[in-house]
């Protein structure tokens, strides 16, 4: 029997960012499950002055990629190429309304059903045209796959007639050789015994780094040796945060590493950390949580969006009482109180990793795609 041919339209490596990483893992898992997955990659998503260079294709694969989200002229050539592939179904990644016009046109000009891999229903930063883009989304989507209960509930409330498969964000296993904790701490100039918190990934307003910094004086009053390490691409000027760090008098306890983090450096940061902090103001799900679990590191999160869904409080991490500096400080305090029992935490995370694998995700998503493709 001929395997289902899936055209997967999404960012892929060498684009940077969590969506590209997720897409690569899902492509491989679906192929391992026997599906014929044809990647259709973006060459670029946003102009350089908006993206600050974090979503630009680099390397040998760039010449093979033509789709540029902000260039409608590139859409038509891509649509012609997709029609020549004769896919049974289109699987498209969606996390911002900027994608809606292209996908709407794709559905109308190919007539091929679209299942939307819905990372977010609403953009993290809202725009005045969001309601219009949501109407476009309802017009082209034949089915949804969501990565959290929060997004599942949101989309079923506003588009109840469209089939939805509620899944999860799988765990990211380390992809490079893992250094020892001792080596990682030496490389980052961290003391062997001090507790280390890691804030990792893009620094954007909704991710709440400023709230975490405001929580640091109270945290340091409880544990003066604690160090906070911040590693990732800044969408705001790093100087803004350096100024805040100076004003709070916490400069000797905070290390900033601005810029894109390679996979090798990622291993250093996570192996050096005792816990990963996600002080988000709002969220759906976060790949950073699953990356932390892949390294066996617990997380400290705010009760934003679907973040609490991914945390067993006191077992795989800690959930703050609210999205505030005070709530974050209290949650970090609970983590500090539990440091002697982290062996049990690590065992629980290990069990969590097995339940939330990419193979399990693909085993559920594949039949859903088959069912949608067969419906007329």
C-alpha positions in Angstrom: 0.0 0.0 0.0 1.3 3.4 -1.0 2.3 5.5 2.1 0.6 8.8 2.7 2.5 11.6 1.1 2.6 14.6 3.4 3.9 18.0 2.2 5.2 19.6 5.4 5.4 23.4 5.0 7.3 24.9 7.9 10.7 26.4 8.9 13.5 23.8 8.9 17.1 23.9 9.8 19.3 25.9 8.9 16.7 28.5 10.0 17.1 29.2 13.6 14.6 28.9 16.4 12.3 26.4 18.2 9.8 26.0 15.3 12.5 24.8 12.9 13.9 22.4 15.5 10.4 21.0 16.2 9.7 20.6 12.5 12.9 18.6 11.9 12.2 16.2 14.7 8.6 15.7 13.6 9.6 15.1 10.0 12.0 12.4 11.0 9.5 10.7 13.4 6.8 10.7 10.7 9.3 9.1 8.2 10.3 6.5 10.8 6.5 5.8 11.1 6.4 4.9 7.4 5.0 8.2 6.0 6.4 9.9 2.8 7.2 13.3 4.2 8.3 16.0 1.7 9.7 19.1 3.4 8.7 22.5 2.0 11.0 24.9 3.8 11.0 28.7 4.3 14.1 30.6 3.1 13.1 33.5 5.4 10.2 34.5 7.5 10.6 38.2 8.3 12.8 41.0 7.0 16.2 41.3 8.7 15.4 44.5 10.5 12.5 42.7 12.3 14.1 39.3 12.9 17.5 40.7 13.9 19.1 37.9 11.9 17.7 35.0 14.0 15.6 33.4 11.2 17.9 33.7 8.2 18.9 30.6 6.2 22.6 30.1 6.0 24.7 27.4 4.5 24.6 25.0 1.5 20.8 24.4 1.7 19.9 28.1 1.1 19.9 27.7 -2.8 17.3 24.9 -2.6 14.8 27.0 -0.7 12.6 29.6 -2.4 9.7 30.4 0.0 10.0 33.8 1.7 7.0 34.6 3.9 7.3 38.4 3.5 7.6 38.1 -0.3 4.3 37.2 -1.9 6.0 36.7 -5.3 7.8 33.7 -3.9 4.4 32.1 -2.8 3.3 31.3 -6.4 6.4 29.4 -7.4 6.2 27.4 -4.2 2.6 26.6 -4.8 3.4 25.4 -8.3 6.2 23.2 -6.8 3.8 21.7 -4.2 1.2 20.8 -6.9 4.0 18.9 -8.8 4.7 16.9 -5.7 1.1 15.5 -5.7 0.9 15.3 -1.9 -2.1 13.6 -0.3 -2.3 16.2 2.4 -0.6 19.4 3.5 0.7 19.8 7.0 1.5 23.4 7.9 3.1 25.0 10.9 1.2 28.0 12.3 2.2 30.3 15.2 1.4 33.8 13.9 -1.2 35.5 11.8 1.4 36.6 9.2 1.2 33.0 7.9 -2.6 33.0 7.2 -2.7 34.8 3.8 -0.1 32.4 2.2 -1.8 29.3 3.6 -5.2 30.6 2.5 -3.9 31.0 -1.0 -2.2 27.6 -0.9 -5.5 25.9 0.0 -7.5 27.7 -2.7 -5.0 27.2 -5.5 -4.1 23.5 -4.8 -7.4 22.2 -3.5 -5.4 20.0 -1.2 -6.6 19.6 2.4 -4.6 21.4 5.1 -4.0 20.2 8.6 -2.6 23.0 10.8 0.1 22.2 13.3 -1.0 24.8 15.7 1.8 26.1 17.9 -0.2 29.1 18.9 -3.6 30.3 18.0 -2.8 33.9 18.9 0.5 35.7 18.3 2.5 36.4 21.5 2.5 40.0 20.5 -1.0 41.0 19.3 -1.7 43.0 16.2 -4.7 44.9 15.0 -5.3 42.5 12.1 -5.4 39.4 14.3 -9.2 39.0 14.0 -9.0 39.0 10.2 -6.2 36.5 10.2 -8.2 34.2 12.4 -11.0 34.3 10.0 -8.6 33.3 7.2 -7.4 30.5 9.4 -10.9 29.2 9.8 -11.4 29.4 6.0 -8.4 27.3 5.0 -8.0 24.8 7.9 -9.4 21.3 7.5 -8.0 20.1 10.8 -5.8 21.1 13.7 -3.1 19.4 15.7 -2.5 21.2 19.0 0.5 20.9 21.4 -1.3 21.7 24.6 -4.7 21.5 26.3 -4.9 25.3 26.5 -4.6 25.8 22.7 -7.0 22.8 22.1 -9.6 24.5 24.3 -9.0 27.9 22.6 -9.4 26.6 19.1 -12.4 24.4 19.8 -14.2 27.3 21.4 -13.8 29.6 18.3 -13.8 26.9 15.5 -16.0 24.0 16.9 -16.7 22.6 13.5 -13.1 21.8 12.5 -11.6 18.5 13.7 -8.8 18.8 16.3 -6.3 16.4 17.7 -4.9 17.4 21.1 -1.3 16.2 21.6 1.7 17.5 23.4 5.1 18.9 22.9 7.6 16.0 22.8 10.9 16.1 24.8 14.1 17.1 23.0 16.8 14.7 23.7 20.4 16.0 23.5 21.9 15.9 20.0 25.6 16.3 20.8 28.0 14.8 23.3 27.0 15.8 26.8 29.8 17.3 28.9 30.2 16.6 32.5 28.7 19.0 35.1 32.2 19.7 36.3 33.5 20.6 32.8 30.4 22.7 32.0 30.7 24.7 35.2 34.4 25.3 34.6 33.8 26.5 31.1 31.2 29.0 32.3 33.3 30.1 35.3 30.7 28.9 37.8 31.5 27.5 41.3 31.0 23.8 41.7 28.5 24.0 44.6 26.5 27.1 44.0 22.9 26.7 42.8 22.5 27.8 39.2 19.3 29.0 37.5 19.2 29.1 33.6 17.1 31.4 31.5 17.4 30.1 28.0 16.2 31.1 24.5 14.9 34.2 22.8 14.6 37.2 25.1 11.3 38.8 24.3 8.9 40.9 26.4 6.4 38.1 27.0 9.1 35.8 28.4 9.5 37.9 31.5 13.2 38.1 32.0 12.7 41.5 33.7 10.4 39.9 36.3 13.0 37.3 37.0 15.6 40.0 37.5 13.3 41.9 39.9 12.9 38.6 41.8 16.6 38.2 42.2 17.2 40.4 45.3 14.7 38.3 47.3 16.2 35.1 46.0 19.7 36.2 46.8 18.7 37.2 50.3 17.7 33.6 50.8 20.6 32.0 49.0 23.5 34.5 48.4 25.6 32.1 46.3 22.9 31.5 43.6 23.9 32.5 40.1 21.5 33.3 37.2 22.8 32.5 33.7 20.9 34.1 30.8 21.7 32.7 27.3 19.9 33.5 24.1 19.1 35.9 21.3 17.9 39.3 22.6 14.9 40.9 20.8 15.5 43.9 23.1 18.8 45.7 23.6 20.9 43.8 26.2 22.0 47.1 27.6 18.4 47.6 28.9 18.9 44.5 31.1 22.4 45.3 32.1 21.1 48.7 33.3 18.4 47.0 35.3 20.9 44.5 36.8 23.1 47.4 37.9 20.1 49.2 39.4 19.1 46.1 41.4 22.7 45.6 42.6 22.8 41.9 41.4 25.6 42.2 38.9 27.9 39.7 40.6 25.1 37.1 40.5 23.9 37.4 36.9 25.8 36.3 33.7 24.5 37.4 30.3 25.4 35.5 27.1 23.6 37.3 24.3 23.4 35.8 20.9 22.4 32.6 19.1 23.4 29.5 21.1 24.9 26.5 19.2 24.0 22.9 20.1 27.4 22.4 21.8 27.0 25.6 23.9 23.4 24.5 24.7 24.8 21.4 26.3 27.1 23.4 28.4 24.4 25.7 29.8 22.0 22.9 30.6 24.6 20.6 32.2 25.7 23.5 34.4 22.2 24.4 35.5 20.3 23.0 38.6 17.0 24.4 37.3 15.7 26.3 34.3 13.5 29.3 34.9 10.6 30.3 32.6 9.1 33.5 34.1 6.7 34.0 31.2 3.9 36.6 31.2 1.9 34.5 28.7 2.5 31.3 26.8 1.0 28.3 25.1 3.7 25.7 25.4 7.5 26.0 25.4 10.2 23.9 23.8 12.6 25.1 26.5 10.7 23.0 29.1 11.1 19.9 26.9 14.7 20.8 26.2 15.4 21.0 30.0 13.7 17.6 30.6 15.9 16.1 27.8 18.9 17.0 29.9 17.2 15.8 33.1 16.9 19.4 34.5 13.8 20.5 36.4 12.0 23.8 35.6 10.5 26.7 37.4 7.5 28.2 35.6 4.8 30.8 36.0 1.2 29.7 35.6 1.0 31.2 32.1 -1.0 29.5 29.5 -0.2 25.8 29.1 3.1 25.9 31.1 1.6 24.3 34.2 0.4 21.3 32.0 4.0 20.3 31.5 5.1 20.4 35.1 4.3 18.0 38.0 4.7 20.5 40.9 7.5 19.3 43.2 8.3 16.3 40.9 9.5 17.7 37.6 9.6 21.3 38.6 7.8 24.1 40.4 4.9 26.4 39.4 4.8 29.9 40.8 1.5 31.1 42.4 1.2 33.9 39.9 3.0 35.7 37.1 4.9 38.2 39.3 8.4 38.7 40.7 7.1 37.7 44.2 5.6 34.5 42.8 8.8 33.6 41.0 10.9 34.3 44.1 8.7 32.0 46.2 8.9 29.2 43.5 12.7 29.5 43.4 12.6 29.2 47.2 10.7 25.9 47.0 13.3 24.7 44.5 16.1 25.7 46.9 14.3 23.8 49.8 14.1 20.7 47.6 17.7 20.5 46.4 18.5 17.6 48.7 15.8 15.6 47.0 16.7 16.3 43.4 17.5 12.6 42.8 13.8 11.8 43.0 13.1 14.7 40.7 15.5 13.4 38.1 13.9 10.0 38.2 10.5 11.5 37.6 11.8 13.5 34.7 13.3 10.3 33.2 9.8 8.6 33.3 8.3 11.8 31.8 10.7 11.7 28.9 9.6 8.2 27.9 5.9 9.1 27.8 6.4 12.3 25.7 8.5 10.9 22.9 8.5 12.0 19.2 7.6 8.4 18.2 4.5 8.6 20.4 3.6 12.0 18.8 4.0 10.7 15.3 2.0 7.5 16.1 -1.0 9.7 17.0 -0.6 12.4 14.4 -0.1 10.0 11.4 -3.6 8.3 11.6 -5.2 11.7 12.1 -3.6 13.0 8.8 -4.7 9.8 7.1 -8.2 10.3 8.2 -8.3 13.9 7.1 -6.8 13.0 3.7 -9.4 10.3 3.1 -12.4 12.5 3.9 -14.2 14.2 0.9 
